[in-house]
Amino acid sequence: MRVARPDFPARALGVAPAWVLHRAKRPCRVGSSVQRMKYRPDIDGLRAVAVLAVVAFHLKRDWLPGGFVGVDVFFVISGFLITALILEAQRSGTFTFSGFYQRRIARIAPAFLLVATATLFFAWLVYTPQDFASSGAVFVAALLSVANMKFIYQGDYFAFSPDAQPFLHYWSLSVEEQYYLVFPLFLMTLLAVVPRHARTIVAGAFAASLALCIVLTYHSPQWAFFSLPSRAWELLAGSLAAMAAAPFRPGHFGRLGSGLRAAGLMLIIGSCLILDGSMAIPGFYALLPVIGAVTLVSVNPAEGDVASRLLRLPAFVLVGKLSYTLYLWHYPIFCLVDYHFYASSELFRTACKLMLTVLAVGATYLLVEAPSRRFLNRPASKRLSYAFLVTALVLLVPLGLHIRANYYINADPSDVASGGLVFEQRPSRGTVVLMGDSNGSMYGYTLREIARELGLTLVVASVASGDPLPPVGAAETTLWADSLAVIRKTRPDFVIIGMEWREKLKHHPGRLDTALAEIGPHTGKIIIMDQIPSLPPVASREGIRKGIRPPFGEDVRQAAIRQSVNRFLHAHASDKVVVIDTAAKLVGPDGDVRFADGAGRETYKDEKHISTAGAALFADDIRQALGAPPH
């Protein structure tokens, strides 16, 4: 069948429809950037500005409080470049989805997989099991390009611990990868079906995403910050710039163009200096760096352009070429150095961060990123590039899942409803159930090691922020009912309970008596971990990094409440109930709370929770309560 008027879409976008296989004969009208896609060193310079802003923000937030907007600039650049490439290939009749994704794999996958796997390995060496478990879970999410969705449910981006989540920066890569999956099909469909209205529809999607972002910033800030629907407008802004009808050739705007580019660069720099995490981010504020970036990529530089001369400086261009690898490496290195050397001086840690980052980035770019990109981009390497990605995922995703399953010992309500997290021993000499809230879960890793040693099956029914005690004068709570059902079903030899007892028993201490009466007939022995002492808020790795040093005393009021609660708990000790005194190992004779064990490892994860090293202090007490001799 002969296609009439194959040049029809050129009247709308200057590109041929997807079904036309030969080159369109009419000239392209979408602008010089799409006609020839000449290399623009100023865009590499803009990449350098973006990545250096992010690096400075992560190195020390006070230096550049709005440096996080570098990610917004990256979004615009990515939207602009992939759209320009798609339009160029579509216009020439050479676009294929397999070819597009081959280039994405060659560009992204090798360095991504290397850095992610190396990060996981070094996290295993440095982190406590609790923190390593979280890293394993996010590692899988990053591999599957859904890290942003995982972080939505973990809290505010600006509130994350600065050293315990080395995969945090992968959220933005997940947003881009999701965009790469959706946008090419969306754009090619528009060009094939409604070419005259393609720009209008993309502009409508841009407006809808921007509106959603602004609304969610005030009503659901985590969704606004991390999700693709609320971030797509930034990538679409770049895409619209690439689809612009005006031929933004060098000098097209004359002096106005130079002024526009200078203003765009100032918008980005000003955003880095003025914005900070206490504001409603992204929301309206994200318009500032986005408008700046769109101006810089849209208005091609002219001779004598001040912004262009700055962005084309060899140092900026070099950093821009290294920006992807630099973005991948800098944050895990910063996290791991801060975590491991938390007691060292800031100068030492900063020097380590910068030195290790430079070495890692240079080696990765020269030995992995550049050669693999050239090799996997060859037409003959298409199948190999896909095979490489699939093989890597098949090997690495199970590794991450294994890490989470073996190190993450904290159930959620659905786990408890389905019988708890079971760590089975075969043959099993008995069963232990761990119930409680996060103050129970913090003993999970130590208890699992003891259970393995003694040949006991461990069932975890502790839920962070949960309340598994029976209410007083009200219907059963779901968590209490489910926890009791686990105990009735398994009839364990031992039930170990750990909670934030001050809160759980504050108004109705009789809840404990009810729980013990209900649990008692279904188990041989109940072991209660009493209320641990609290540290002051400044007693953390972050506080230590800022120069605060032990000894740390417990707040007098909190200590009095803890002692009162523990007297109540110890009054329930009997042949059936064992209560373990945590203060005996965590409070010194001078009344100071023990911040580190004999090996120098922190005994506390935060002010209200002990770490794996802290829980290990009670290993012998737990063994003895389980009927085994202490080590």
Secondary structure in CASP SS format (residue, H / E / C, confidence):
PFRMAT SS
TARGET T0000
AUTHOR 0000-0000-0000
METHOD secondary structure of the structure
MODEL  1
M C 1.00
R C 1.00
V C 1.00
A C 1.00
R C 1.00
P C 1.00
D C 1.00
F H 1.00
P H 1.00
A H 1.00
R H 1.00
A C 1.00
L C 1.00
G C 1.00
V C 1.00
A C 1.00
P C 1.00
A C 1.00
W C 1.00
V C 1.00
L C 1.00
H C 1.00
R C 1.00
A C 1.00
K C 1.00
R C 1.00
P C 1.00
C C 1.00
R C 1.00
V C 1.00
G C 1.00
S H 1.00
S H 1.00
V H 1.00
Q H 1.00
R C 1.00
M C 1.00
K C 1.00
Y C 1.00
R C 1.00
P H 1.00
D H 1.00
I H 1.00
D H 1.00
G H 1.00
L H 1.00
R H 1.00
A H 1.00
V H 1.00
A H 1.00
V H 1.00
L H 1.00
A H 1.00
V H 1.00
V H 1.00
A H 1.00
F H 1.00
H H 1.00
L H 1.00
K C 1.00
R C 1.00
D C 1.00
W C 1.00
L C 1.00
P C 1.00
G C 1.00
G H 1.00
F H 1.00
V H 1.00
G H 1.00
V H 1.00
D H 1.00
V H 1.00
F H 1.00
F H 1.00
V H 1.00
I H 1.00
S H 1.00
G H 1.00
F H 1.00
L H 1.00
I H 1.00
T H 1.00
A H 1.00
L H 1.00
I H 1.00
L H 1.00
E H 1.00
A H 1.00
Q H 1.00
R H 1.00
S C 1.00
G C 1.00
T C 1.00
F C 1.00
T C 1.00
F H 1.00
S H 1.00
G H 1.00
F H 1.00
Y H 1.00
Q H 1.00
R H 1.00
R H 1.00
I H 1.00
A H 1.00
R H 1.00
I H 1.00
A H 1.00
P H 1.00
A H 1.00
F H 1.00
L H 1.00
L H 1.00
V H 1.00
A H 1.00
T H 1.00
A H 1.00
T H 1.00
L H 1.00
F H 1.00
F H 1.00
A H 1.00
W H 1.00
L H 1.00
V H 1.00
Y C 1.00
T C 1.00
P H 1.00
Q H 1.00
D H 1.00
F H 1.00
A H 1.00
S H 1.00
S H 1.00
G H 1.00
A H 1.00
V H 1.00
F H 1.00
V H 1.00
A H 1.00
A H 1.00
L H 1.00
L C 1.00
S C 1.00
V C 1.00
A H 1.00
N H 1.00
M H 1.00
K H 1.00
F H 1.00
I H 1.00
Y C 1.00
Q C 1.00
G C 1.00
D C 1.00
Y H 1.00
F H 1.00
A H 1.00
F C 1.00
S C 1.00
P C 1.00
D C 1.00
A C 1.00
Q C 1.00
P C 1.00
F C 1.00
L C 1.00
H C 1.00
Y H 1.00
W H 1.00
S H 1.00
L H 1.00
S H 1.00
V H 1.00
E H 1.00
E H 1.00
Q H 1.00
Y H 1.00
Y H 1.00
L H 1.00
V H 1.00
F H 1.00
P H 1.00
L H 1.00
F H 1.00
L H 1.00
M H 1.00
T H 1.00
L H 1.00
L H 1.00
A H 1.00
V H 1.00
V C 1.00
P H 1.00
R H 1.00
H H 1.00
A H 1.00
R H 1.00
T H 1.00
I H 1.00
V H 1.00
A H 1.00
G H 1.00
A H 1.00
F H 1.00
A H 1.00
A H 1.00
S H 1.00
L H 1.00
A H 1.00
L H 1.00
C H 1.00
I H 1.00
V H 1.00
L H 1.00
T H 1.00
Y H 1.00
H H 1.00
S C 1.00
P H 1.00
Q H 1.00
W H 1.00
A H 1.00
F H 1.00
F H 1.00
S C 1.00
L H 1.00
P H 1.00
S H 1.00
R H 1.00
A H 1.00
W H 1.00
E H 1.00
L H 1.00
L H 1.00
A H 1.00
G H 1.00
S H 1.00
L H 1.00
A H 1.00
A H 1.00
M H 1.00
A C 1.00
A C 1.00
A C 1.00
P C 1.00
F C 1.00
R C 1.00
P C 1.00
G C 1.00
H C 1.00
F C 1.00
G C 1.00
R H 1.00
L H 1.00
G H 1.00
S H 1.00
G H 1.00
L H 1.00
R H 1.00
A H 1.00
A H 1.00
G H 1.00
L H 1.00
M H 1.00
L H 1.00
I H 1.00
I H 1.00
G H 1.00
S H 1.00
C H 1.00
L H 1.00
I H 1.00
L C 1.00
D C 1.00
G C 1.00
S C 1.00
M C 1.00
A C 1.00
I C 1.00
P C 1.00
G H 1.00
F H 1.00
Y H 1.00
A H 1.00
L H 1.00
L H 1.00
P H 1.00
V H 1.00
I H 1.00
G H 1.00
A H 1.00
V H 1.00
T H 1.00
L H 1.00
V H 1.00
S H 1.00
V C 1.00
N C 1.00
P C 1.00
A C 1.00
E C 1.00
G C 1.00
D C 1.00
V H 1.00
A H 1.00
S H 1.00
R H 1.00
L H 1.00
L H 1.00
R C 1.00
L C 1.00
P H 1.00
A H 1.00
F H 1.00
V H 1.00
L H 1.00
V H 1.00
G H 1.00
K H 1.00
L C 1.00
S H 1.00
Y H 1.00
T H 1.00
L H 1.00
Y H 1.00
L H 1.00
W H 1.00
H H 1.00
Y H 1.00
P H 1.00
I H 1.00
F H 1.00
C H 1.00
L H 1.00
V H 1.00
D H 1.00
Y H 1.00
H H 1.00
F C 1.00
Y C 1.00
A C 1.00
S C 1.00
S C 1.00
E H 1.00
L H 1.00
F H 1.00
R H 1.00
T H 1.00
A H 1.00
C H 1.00
K H 1.00
L H 1.00
M H 1.00
L H 1.00
T H 1.00
V H 1.00
L H 1.00
A H 1.00
V H 1.00
G H 1.00
A H 1.00
T H 1.00
Y H 1.00
L H 1.00
L H 1.00
V H 1.00
E H 1.00
A H 1.00
P H 1.00
S H 1.00
R H 1.00
R H 1.00
F H 1.00
L H 1.00
N C 1.00
R C 1.00
P H 1.00
A H 1.00
S H 1.00
K H 1.00
R H 1.00
L H 1.00
S H 1.00
Y H 1.00
A H 1.00
F H 1.00
L H 1.00
V H 1.00
T H 1.00
A H 1.00
L H 1.00
V H 1.00
L H 1.00
L H 1.00
V H 1.00
P H 1.00
L H 1.00
G H 1.00
L H 1.00
H H 1.00
I H 1.00
R H 1.00
A H 1.00
N H 1.00
Y H 1.00
Y C 1.00
I C 1.00
N C 1.00
A E 1.00
D C 1.00
P H 1.00
S H 1.00
D H 1.00
V H 1.00
A H 1.00
S C 1.00
G C 1.00
G C 1.00
L E 1.00
V E 1.00
F E 1.00
E C 1.00
Q C 1.00
R C 1.00
P C 1.00
S C 1.00
R C 1.00
G C 1.00
T E 1.00
V E 1.00
V E 1.00
L E 1.00
M E 1.00
G E 1.00
D C 1.00
S H 1.00
N H 1.00
G H 1.00
S H 1.00
M C 1.00
Y C 1.00
G H 1.00
Y H 1.00
T H 1.00
L H 1.00
R H 1.00
E H 1.00
I H 1.00
A H 1.00
R H 1.00
E H 1.00
L H 1.00
G C 1.00
L C 1.00
T E 1.00
L E 1.00
V E 1.00
V E 1.00
A E 1.00
S E 1.00
V E 1.00
A C 1.00
S C 1.00
G C 1.00
D C 1.00
P C 1.00
L C 1.00
P C 1.00
P C 1.00
V C 1.00
G C 1.00
A C 1.00
A C 1.00
E C 1.00
T C 1.00
T H 1.00
L H 1.00
W H 1.00
A H 1.00
D H 1.00
S H 1.00
L H 1.00
A H 1.00
V H 1.00
I H 1.00
R H 1.00
K H 1.00
T H 1.00
R C 1.00
P C 1.00
D C 1.00
F E 1.00
V E 1.00
I E 1.00
I E 1.00
G E 1.00
M C 1.00
E C 1.00
W H 1.00
R H 1.00
E H 1.00
K H 1.00
L C 1.00
K C 1.00
H C 1.00
H C 1.00
P C 1.00
G H 1.00
R H 1.00
L H 1.00
D H 1.00
T H 1.00
A H 1.00
L H 1.00
A H 1.00
E H 1.00
I H 1.00
G H 1.00
P H 1.00
H H 1.00
T C 1.00
G C 1.00
K E 1.00
I E 1.00
I E 1.00
I E 1.00
M E 1.00
D C 1.00
Q C 1.00
I C 1.00
P C 1.00
S C 1.00
L C 1.00
P C 1.00
P C 1.00
V C 1.00
A C 1.00
S C 1.00
R H 1.00
E H 1.00
G H 1.00
I H 1.00
R H 1.00
K C 1.00
G C 1.00
I C 1.00
R C 1.00
P C 1.00
P C 1.00
F E 1.00
G E 1.00
E C 1.00
D C 1.00
V H 1.00
R H 1.00
Q H 1.00
A H 1.00
A H 1.00
I H 1.00
R H 1.00
Q H 1.00
S H 1.00
V H 1.00
N H 1.00
R H 1.00
F H 1.00
L H 1.00
H H 1.00
A C 1.00
H C 1.00
A C 1.00
S C 1.00
D C 1.00
K C 1.00
V E 1.00
V E 1.00
V E 1.00
I E 1.00
D C 1.00
T C 1.00
A H 1.00
A H 1.00
K H 1.00
L H 1.00
V E 1.00
G C 1.00
P C 1.00
D C 1.00
G C 1.00
D E 1.00
V E 1.00
R C 1.00
F C 1.00
A E 1.00
D C 1.00
G C 1.00
A C 1.00
G C 1.00
R C 1.00
E E 1.00
T C 1.00
Y E 1.00
K E 1.00
D E 1.00
E C 1.00
K C 1.00
H E 1.00
I E 1.00
S C 1.00
T H 1.00
A H 1.00
G H 1.00
A H 1.00
A H 1.00
L C 1.00
F C 1.00
A H 1.00
D H 1.00
D H 1.00
I H 1.00
R H 1.00
Q H 1.00
A H 1.00
L C 1.00
G C 1.00
A C 1.00
P C 1.00
P C 1.00
H C 1.00
END
